């Protein structure tokens, strides 16, 4: 290590690096320490396993190459790739060049960052190759920086309608980041003008600067470069750019089997800080596009959670449609995080349901192979219940109607509002009823209930949404459908599309009943009806605007009937519709057996 390779302008850079890694160490130790017992158990179990190797590979693909962003927006993906992977390779190649130059493995830690200033012009192995490649990498990074500038000024250039709003600290970090590489280019070029040690880019620019008194501003430019690095490193842990390192930690925690729990843990903090605030979630949020609400999207919820400035309006104003989760290139569980923050708001005024007698639901009832749970919303659309009863009868299926007296809920609406303890009590009571029934199959007409039964109940019984159940009846030959000269368009309800990946069964059924049209937004990209039980802030006019816009998309090709498989969607659409025929798939089937 050559101790003579020093100049005072490296001090800001060194100071920034120390501050950055000190803050990162403090944060990461605190978050890992704040994991719950089960999450820590997963780390101990999986840290020495192939899952760690898988995490390393995933970190390269997502944190450096940004594969998911490329899939959603290639231009945006290239921008992130050039800034993250390009900058890393610039540092690594620069460090290797410094080692070759010094003829030693140990070199000053700042030498790779400021190499062109300290190089004295002597020859060393592969000098021209290094110089060319370093200039090429600088071009690569600068191209991404140019795209980032256009994204901020003209987001539509990168295929985005809107970009995120910055906090003051974000702006300082952003301006610093924008300055780092132009200052490096100018500093290296001005040095090349004097010492002729530049590459195709820096030497060309240096030749243009040669007619100026470059000796006077070469040192200020190196100071500016170092100070820009310092400012970015100092502010990074307190801004959106914390994601640069935190996303790597998140990848490892996920690969080790950690998921969000019902309480705020260190994993919650990791997810919050892994958000790059790219803004992709803004354009897919119907609260923004249809209801004109532009300050509650996941990116702003996470920003406010991190800045400790969350209010009830932001926490509670969400449809829980999961369009943002589906679009998020990092896969942050924003819906679950919102539930955690709703839980933190307090839940002491909700009853605990001790009055529910689990024995009466199956008492004096003969056992049956099928349990039918309509769900609260289905009781508000009785046509679906009548249709399911007719389907059971036509198929010759014996069933027990669990919630016929409308006296028990699956608990998911409570869970969505953050009332975890109360939802758990309801879950335990209903799970006991289901277990005591002795039935083989549980059928529900409510997507909300279906998702709850499958993902939260851990039942030993087969669970089917009524679209799946009807398809099984058809496959077994228990019911036969008559095809009509009718055109349908199918609306994918949020909880059984993105929430449960049920796409094939309803479409296969409708193909047997008539002609199924495709929709502009369907399957993973399906639009929400706007009637979400999870949103306690949306006023009726805003909900109606969302429903009407979704119906406009569904009826674009003038189908005879809009078909859904969710009682809440049907009720919401009918409330905001005067002309289109809207039915649940069970009603169509019941009429055409």
Number of C-alpha atoms within 10 A of each C-alpha: 13 11 7 8 15 14 11 7 18 19 16 18 22 18 17 22 18 14 16 19 14 12 15 17 11 10 17 16 11 13 16 19 14 17 21 15 9 12 22 17 14 17 18 10 12 15 15 11 10 12 17 17 14 14 20 15 13 19 19 15 13 19 23 20 21 25 20 18 23 18 12 14 15 16 17 23 20 20 25 25 23 25 20 19 19 23 18 15 15 21 16 14 16 22 22 16 23 27 18 16 18 17 13 12 12 12 20 18 12 16 22 20 20 23 17 22 20 15 17 10 11 8 10 12 11 11 16 14 11 17 20 16 17 23 20 17 20 22 17 20 23 22 16 22 22 12 21 20 14 14 19 15 11 16 16 13 14 18 15 17 15 18 19 17 15 15 14 10 13 18 15 18 26 21 13 20 20 18 18 21 20 16 21 23 22 20 27 27 29 32 29 25 25 18 16 16 22 25 22 14 18 27 23 16 19 28 17 13 18 17 9 13 11 18 13 10 15 21 16 14 21 23 22 19 27 24 24 26 24 26 22 26 25 21 22 26 23 16 25 26 22 20 23 18 15 23 22 20 19 25 24 21 24 16 21 25 16 19 16 20 16 17 19 18 18 21 25 24 23 22 23 27 26 25 25 20 23 18 21 24 24 27 20 21 25 28 24 18 16 18 20 12 15 16 17 20 26 28 24 21 25 27 23 18 20 16 12 9 10 16 13 12 15 20 26 22 20 26 24 24 24 24 23 25 19 18 21 25 22 22 14 23 19 23 17 20 26 24 25 25 21 20 20 13 15 11 16 9 6 11 9 14 13 9 7 14 11 17 13 10 22 17 11 8 10 11 17 16 14 20 24 22 26 25 25 21 21 21 17 13 16 13 16 25 23 14 19 23 18 18 22 20 12 14 18 11 14 14 20 20 18 21 19 15 9 13 11 21 20 27 23 24 18 21 22 22 23 26 24 21 16 18 22 19 15 22 21 15 20 23 19 14 18 23 13 15 22 16 17 16 19 24 24 24 27 25 25 26 25 26 20 19 24 15 12 14 15 10 15 11 16 13 19 21 23 25 25 19 18 25 18 15 16 16 11 11 10 15 20 16 16 11 14 11 8 13 18 25 25 24 28 28 29 27 22 22 21 20 20 15 13 18 18 13 17 22 20 13 21 23 15 16 21 15 17 20 18 13 17 12 14 18 20 17 18 21 26 25 28 30 20 19 17 21 19 15 15 21 10 10 10 17 22 22 20 25 26 20 19 21 21 12 14 26 18 11 15 14 19 16 19 23 26 21 25 29 28 24 26 24 20 19 26 16 12 15 15 8 7 15 14 20 22 24 23 28 19 18 23 19 12 14 15
